[in-house]
Amino acid sequence: MKTTLEELQAFSAVVGAGSITAAADQLGQTVSGISRALGRLEKKLDTTLLRRTTRRIELTEEGATFLAYTRAILASIDDAEEQIAARRQQPSGLLRVNAATPFMLHAIVPLVPEFRLAYPQITLELDTDELNIDLLERRTDIAIRIGALRDSTLHARPLCTSRLRILASPAYIAAHGKPKNVASLAQHTLLGFTQPESLNRWPLRGAHGDEWPTAPAIKVSNGETLRQLALQGAGIACLSDFMTGLDRDRGDLVQMLVKETVDVRQAINAVYYRNTQLTARIACFLDFVGARMGAH
């Protein structure tokens, strides 16, 4: 039978990309070349791996079983290649990292030049997404997630924690004054998130408990948009330290209701699949980022 590596790569890429055309672009091959590789593979196995319709490609039961073996084989080959590279103490290959836009901009991007100097053989692919993604579907090696983790299929490595604070710009304070207490926030313009709603419950203590439910006048889907609005004097926001440290140091954002603010720290974790072999490129990235973020 002698299934080839090219056929396995084509099959895995088509499933991961969702179409033959996308897989061809991903692998730098022609559509006809990918189609022929799939045809040869199904002929050798004497079974149908994929059902093709005009709109999508679906795995058959046999295809799903074979896909698990295929990915294990490809992962083993990647690992073997990286182990050789690791012996030369030069981890190499493509590393895909996903994070929410604010964390990517304020925490990851500043570390990239130093990381590239230390590991020039690693090619970085940085992707941003405001919602939790499917790592397997997006072919992501590491995702940085903020807050409680709910996916038990993921292995998590804690990187650091980041405190939440109630902030506004000097321009907003000059125009509207500071809130004297939690209740007086209702007379101010509040900035919040479209989702999840839990982010609009601020860590403020009072008769209501240790969380104060806000009614934002402006809602956004992205923490960086919220930060920019606060900097422009559009209102009061609850933001995390990882994205506002420099703003506070420069006086561009000022903390309010300090005594009423509960010390709530968001957990920040790097996650990857539990069954993923911890390759050299993943390990060195986690060690590098963890060492620098753990110091904050």
Secondary structure, 3 states (H helix, E strand, C coil): CCCCHHHHHHHHHHHHHCCHHHHHHHHCCCHHHHHHHHHHHHHHHCCCCEEECCCCEEECHHHHHHHHHHHHHHHHHHHHHHHHHHHCCCCCEEEEEEECHHHHHHHHHHHHHHHHHHCCCEEEEEEECCCCCCCCCCCCCEEEEECCCCCCCEEEEEEEEEEEEEEECHHHHHHHCCCCCCHHHHHCCEEEECCCHHHHEECECECCECCEECCCCEEECCHHHHHHHHHCCCCEEEEEHHHHHHHHHHCCCEECCCCCECCCEEEEEEEEECCCCCCHHHHHHHHHHHHHHCCC
